[in-house]
Amino acid sequence: MKNLFIRKYPAAFVGSINIKIALLLILIPVFSFSQEKLKGMIMEVNEESKHVPVAGANVYWLNTTVGAITDFEGTFTIPYKPEYKKLVVSFVGYKTDTLTVKNTDHIHHILQSTSSLDEVVVTSRKQATAKSYLASQNIMTVSSDELLKAACCNLSESFETNPSIDVNFADAVSGTRQIKMLGLTSPYILITTENIPSIRGASQAYGLSFIPGTWVESIQITKGGGSVVNGYESIAGQINTELVKPKTDNSLFVNLYAGSNERLELNTHLNTNVSEKWDTGLYIHGNTHNKKHDVNDDGFLDMPIYNQINIMNRWQYTNPEKGLVSFFNVKYLNDSKQTGELDFNPDTDKLTTNAWGSEIDTQRFEAAVKLGYVNPEIPYQSIGFQSAFSWHEQDSYFGLNIYNIIHNSLYANAMYNSIISDSRHKIKTGLSYTYDHYNELVNTTNYERTEASIGGFFEYNYDNLDKLNVTAGVRIDNHNLLGVFITPRLHARYTPWEKSAIRASIGRGKRSANIFTENQSMFATSRQINILSSGGNIYGLDPEIAWNYGVSFLQGFNLFGRKADVTLDFYRTDFQNQIVVDYENPQGVSFYNLDGESYANSLQLEFNYNVFTHFDLRLAYKHYDVKTQYTSGKLEKPLTPQHRLFANASYETKAQEKGGKWKFDATYNWLSKQRFPSTVSNPVAYQVPAYSPTVGTLNAQITKVFSPKFEIYVGGENITNVRQENAILAPNDPFGSYFDTTFVYGPIFGSMYYAGLRFKIK
């Protein structure tokens, strides 16, 4: 047996792994039983008297634990035996129905709401953001309808109406937006595209702007460690983006956008049905901004000049009779940015002291394939394979600092899904492989390394639908620089009473930090870069390791006859080791391994309420307690507000006979004071206060839908015109010792208004 295992799996994977442990994790026997199945569709009647699917409804056999959940199309497949007679269909806010079933004929059932039907439709079925009462993980699904509440030109701008994600500018010159979740920045969040890790490594700083908003079908936000199926790097959570599908997307879609800052964007989708089983789509995105703005009169551009072209060709193969579906994508991106002083001319001033300027030029190529097979006879048995390759090259300079990087990446993941005995017991197991080659030039120093890992994972899910859902997973990986390590994750959901869900999770994450590409804003300063080596394999530093713990409570209820829900969650991330990014010396930035305590506590309270027909209100409060042990002491994480208030209101008029209607949306964000890194050793003229002022911003958008084919929208960002006046330290002496662009806590440009149109042909 041992020799057989070694022949089947490469020696690089086996390494020092105990053979018995590896066999236990990867080659656990799978028990599957062929059985009859019942298929059906659960629907509801909307305000236009049309049948629309109900996603997430419970379907189970009475007095058994055999059940299923309807998908986004409202369809379900459930095992059938002649002794099963009564089928129960339930969903929050609807009457529970019990159907008598005599055979396996297809079922088409329409649910009725517990209150008047007209009042329930918009709040439950057309809700743009959905939280599951059934999943073991704390997952929020953001639909394309939610994304349309804002301009959403790219993924970094897709979270303005979501209280779980914080969005702010990374610095005062690059215009780059960074996101945070659970008090931690994006490197600690696993960001995937259709469950393939995508924004990582060289793309970490700017990659969110490389996914156009119109390409996004939905976003799944998972708080906590995430699934072992997707790897070991997730610490704070996972953000997964599902792209639009050629088979279901519009055959033609055009989105035009123009902003008062003279930003122009064009998105075009062209989808074609090639044959009965093949569909293809060509997606083209272009944006440009060539106007120089200096609203705060500091002599620097408030936002960069940039141009981007982004093209993707996507193929989809679907063969439901044989249970086959597959996708193949190729994508090319060219993105160029220029920023700095108003009179900077790259032709004459590049890398000189004539004027301070920066250029960031990025080229990226991606190819990805997904293959899936679902056994038509045993719907719970499936096999999946994913693979992706990316080439990323960035050439950039910031004043006199040079930073270039080439990153080649390969990812592959094979997975098998099945059940043990019955549908209550589901398993996932498989193998994954990652390869990354980095070549970085930091001023005159070259950093080059190769990372490769192969791992196996096993995940077990117990789900009785009624009360308990538990997902326990473990993976073991052999990494050429990080060694052999185990990653455990556990998620549980318990339903003590109707319309409730109590969740708990614990998980471990491990990652190798890319200190330069993840912290590129430091190049736009006069700080000296110091790496305090601890003898590790990557930049002389050890990998980051953290445990994440979380609890969450979700309760749905009726308030004054209208639907509402409240969510309270608390998460804590404890770092066993962390690469500390220390800005506490204003003349330098230091990287070193943690010596002491580092943690992030996140508490969030969220309330959603359908105030009246077509009008939804979302309120949230969030508290952060994020502290790290620096060489100068245990301090709050810089530029992280302790308190955040969030409010979003959306209203749409009833659709007219010809399809026309209005949509209104407004979002308010308030941030408490944020700690600045210390500047006490600077001359008084170049010191900043210990804390920033509070910040409150208001965004709004109005959309007029003329028909299912055509709509226009107008909106404003930062309507309150909040502006950080002194975003750059020492702008009058950019090549001096005190120049710094990283003290950013709020908007720089001020108010910005925009308009656009969407045209589509189904």
Disulfide bonds with the S-S distance in Angstrom:
none
